[in-house]
Amino acid sequence: MRSNDDLIKANILIVDDEETNVLLLQRILQRAGYESITTTTDPTRVRTIHHEFQPDIIILDLMMPHMDGFEVMEELSRHIPEGTYLPILVLTADSTPEARRRALSMGARDFLLKPFDQDEALLRIRNLLETRRLHLRLMSQNESLEERVRERTIELERSLETLRRTSEQRRMLLAHLADVQRTAATALGKEGPEVGEGTEAEVGATE
């Protein structure tokens, strides 16, 4: 989801053991323009569907046989990477504070009470999808920034290595020049006395 228009392309998963509820939600979403909708009345298949379908939002009934919505959220939490924002919209007839607190603590982001208003349902779904879109955009920007930082770090390390080598070459060159100067000075020192002695002899002879 990279723009507002892309919201209708979001992958939506509906999980409800009542076929009539599933069909109703599916028709509402399709009329609103949503194109990618997967449904199941078997909550035990949610993990497999999540892996294959990669939903952007899950609309999840709480009260289901064999595996209720709480158990579905608990199982999903073990397989969704930390830091991933996957909104779960709980669909339930249980309006008690206890059910709400428990669902929120297990990963639900919003509630839709049965029977629900269609316009409200669409607004809640769109708000959650928009939040996920912003989250994905932020993650992409962070990854891009981290990549630029890594590239810049590599460049700096290469520059430092080049400077280190240049400094080492300069040090070796200076050491070589110093050796040359010492050798030249030694050679001049050896030649100096011989020249001086010869001069004195010549002066004596002249006298």
Buried (B, 14 or more C-beta within 10 A) or exposed (E): BEEEEEBBBBBBBBBBBBEEBBEBBBEBBEEBEBEBBBBBBEBEBBBEBBEEBEBBBBBBBBBBEEBBBBBBBEBBEEEBEEEEBBBBBBBBEBEEEEBBEBBBEBBBBBBBBBEBEBEEBBEBBBBBBBBBBEBBEEEEEEEEEEEEEEEEEEEEEEEEEEEEEEEEEEEEEEEEEEEEEEEEEEEEEEEEEEEEEEEEEEEEEEE
